[in-house]
Amino acid sequence: MIIPVSGSTSKADYLETTNVSGQPKDVNSPLPDTPPPYSPGPEPHGMPGGTPDMAPPTTWARRTSGPPAQRPTNMVSASKLSGSIKGSWVVDPAIVIPAPLLPNLCPGETEETRRNLYLKTNNGAIAAEVTLVPRASVRDGRPRVTLAASTLNGSVKFSLREAWTRDNPTPTRLPFKLLADSLNGAISISIPRSFRGIIVGATFNGSVKLSDEVNAQVLYEKTDGRARRIFIGEFDQEDFAAGSEWLGDEVNADTKSGSVKIRYEDEGESSPDEGGSNKTRSQGLLTKIWGSIF
């Protein structure tokens, strides 16, 4: 330690009590031109370079997630002269679209029959993944969700599933009607497990095939020329009371050249059956009802 003596500024007026070795130092010896070398003390624990000890910085785990949830929509129309159409849509039939944003009506279509999703191309394939938001009813009173995919030259692949939550794993949804057609191309339809209704597959050059799991749910079947008509699921006679129109689930798949394949949307690829399911019940009420529908 160096203690300054008041009233003097010469070298002799400074008294250094000890040198580096700790021995008394002669006050008459010259002061060094440079201060003694600095001897750093031990480094603080865990911090190099003599930096004061601090807690190590927090390492935040990166928050990861999948793609953002897709927003539901309604009354969608995608049409082109040439080129494929590929995409995914979440269709909520309860969404009301302002009139200025509605697509133009297709030939033969009215406001009452406007489709919830319409995909059309003249030359190209169609690949659509559609999720239905469950609604027990909608404001405009429509009994079904209507969907369509049409191409003149190309295949059609349409997968349809229903949305659900942990709190409601078996939601109530509106029935749907899907129309898929092509002049030259195969058609592949994937339906939800909750499907209960009519499937009509038709082709001039090809076959109509069901996956094993769909085939196991066939209640009634009729093959007539190029068309194969099937009823899937439980039958309720009241649905056909007094010859009323069928308003349950319905799939119509029609191609002039190519096969038609039907499977459940959550099952793996399988070898669909080539012929009938051998479950045709040609007697009784079902035959009469079937004849009235087709």
N, C-alpha and C positions, 0 to 999 in steps of 0.2 A: 504494500500500500504506500502511496506517495502522498505526503501531507504538505501542502504549501505553507510557507511562513509569511505572515503578513508583513508588508512594508518592503519587500525585496522581490526582484524578478530574475536575479542571477542564478547561475547553476549552483552556486554554493549555498544559496538560500533554500534549496530544496533538500529535504532530508528523506532518504530512502531507508526505511527501517531494515529491510531484508532484501537479499538478492534471490535469484531463482533457487539457489541451494539452501536458502534459509539462514545463512551466516550473515553477521553484521557487515555492512558495506561502508568503505571509507568515503566520507562525504567529499573529500578533496579529489577523488578520482573522477576523470571526465565522464560525463553522461554519454551513453551510447548514441550514435547518430540515428539508429533505428530501434524501434521497440523490440523487446525479446520475441522470439518466434512464438506464435500461438500454438498451444498444444491442445487440440480438441479433446474434450472429455468423451466418455463412452456414448455411443449413439443411443438415443432413446429406443426403447423396446419396439421392434417391428417397424421402425421408420428410418430409412437410410438418409445419410447426409446431415444428421443432426437436427432434423425437423422435429418440432415438439410432438410429443406422443398424441395421436388422435385415433378415434375409432375408425376402422377400415370402412370405405364407402359401401353403401348398400347396393347390392346387385339385384335389380328388379327383373323378375322373370318376364319375358316378352309375352304379351297377351295375344294368343292366337285364336282364330276363329275361322269358320268356313265363310263362303261367300255370303254377302248380305241377303236377308230374306227377300224373296221376290214379292213385289207389291201385287195384290189381286187386281184384276181388271174385268171388264165385261164388254160385250158387243164389239168384239175385235174382228177386223177383216184384213186379211193379207192376200193380195192378188197381184200376179205378174204374168206377163206374156211368155217369158222364157226364163228358166233358171230354177234351181231347187229352193225349197222353203224348209228351213230347219230352225227349231226353237222350242222354248218351253213357256208355258203360260199357266197362271193361276187364275181360274175363272170363278168369280163370285157373282152369282145371278142376282144378288140383292143390290149390287152397285147400280146406281142410276147415272147414266151418262147424259150430259147436257145435249140437247138436240143439235146444236152447231157442231158438235164433235162426233156425232154418229156417222158411220160410213154410209155410202149410198146403198140403197136397197138393191139386191140382186134381182134378175128377171124372175118374175113369179113370186117374189117375196113381198110381204106386207109388214107393217109395224108390229102386228100381232105374231107374225111368224119369223121375225128377224132372228137370225142365229146368234147365239152367244159367242161362238168362235167359227170363223169361216176362212179356210185356207184354199187358195186356188192358183194353179199354174198350168199353162198349156203344154210346156215342155220341160219337165224336170221332176225330180223325186220330192216327196214330202216326208219329213220326219218330225213328229210333234210329241212332246211330253206335256200332258195336261193334268193339272191337279184341280179337283173340284172342291170348293169351299162348301161344307154342308149347310144347307138351309132347309128348314121344314116347309117354308113357304116364302114367297116374294110379294112385293107390293103390287106388281102388275098382274098378279093372279095366274101367271103362266104355270101350267102343270108340270112342265119338263124343261130341262136344259137341253138345247139343241146345238149340235156340233157337226161340222162338215169339213171334209178334206177331199179335194178333187184335182186330178191331173189327167191330161190326155195321153202323155207318154212318160211314164216313170212309175216307180214303186211308191206305195204309201205305207208308212209305218206310224201307227198312232197308239200311244200308251196313255191310258187313263187311270188315274188313281184318285182317292179321296183324302182330304186333309183330316187330321185328327189331333187331339191333344191327350196328355196323360190323364187329365181330369175327365175326358170324354173320349175313350178309345173307340166307341161305336156310335158315332154321331148319326143323326137323322139327316139325310140329304134328299134333294129332289131327284126323281128319276131323270135319266138322260136318254137322248136319242142321237145316235152317231151315224152319219152317212159318209161312207168312204168309197170312192170309185176311181177307176182308171181304165183307159182303153187298152193300154199295153204296159202291164207291170203287175208285180205281185202285191198283195195287200196283207199286212200283218197287224192284228189288233190285239192289244193287251187290255183286259178289263179288270175292274176291282173285284175283290172277293165278295163284296156285297151285291154283285150283279144278280138280279132276278128278273128274267124277262126273255125276250125273243131275240134270236140271232138268225139272220138270213145271209147266207154266203152263196154267191153265184159266180160262175166262170164258164166260158165256152172252151177254153184250152187250158186245163189245169184241174186242180182238185180243191175241195174245201176240207181243211184239216183242223182237228181240235187237239189240244194237249191232253195228256192222260188225265190231269186233274180237272180240267173243264169237262171232259167226256164223262167223268164219274158223276157229274152233277146234272147230266141230261135227263130230263123227265119225259120229254116227248120229242120225236124227230120224224121228219118227213122229207124224202128226197123226190124231187119232181123235175125231170129234165136236168138242166144245168144248175138248179138251185137246191140248196140244202137248208131246210128250215128246222130250227131247234128251239125248245123251251128249256131254260136253265133255272134251277132253283125250285123253291116250294111253290105249289100251285094254290091259289085262292079263287074259288068259284065266283066270289063276289066281284072280282076284278072284271068279269065278263058278264055281269048281270044284264039281262035284256039285250044281249048282243052289243053292248057298249064298246066303244073304241078302246083299244089297249093304250094305256097311258103310263105304263111302267117302263123299265129299262128296255132299250131296243138298239140293236146294231144291224145295219145294212151294209154289207161289203160286196161290191160288184166290180168285176174286171172281165174284160173280153179275152185277154191272154195273160195267164199267170195264175198262181195258186193263192188261196185265201187261208190264212192261218189265224187261229184264235187261241189265246192263252191267258192265264192270270198274270197281272202285272208284277207280282212278287215271286213268281216261280222261275226256275232256271230253264234254259233251253232244253227242250225235250223233243222226242220224235212223235209228232202228232199222228193220230190215226188216219189212215188213208180212206177208210170207208165209213159205213154207218156205225152207230154205237150199239146197234141191236137192241135198242130200248124203245122202239116204235110200239106204241100202244094203239092199235087200230080200232079198238072197240070202245064204246061208251062215250062219256061226256067229253073227254079231251078231243076225240076225233071230230065231234060235232062243233066244238068251239074252234078248233084249229081250222076247219073248213070255212067257218064264218069269217075268220080273220084273213085268210089267204085265198 
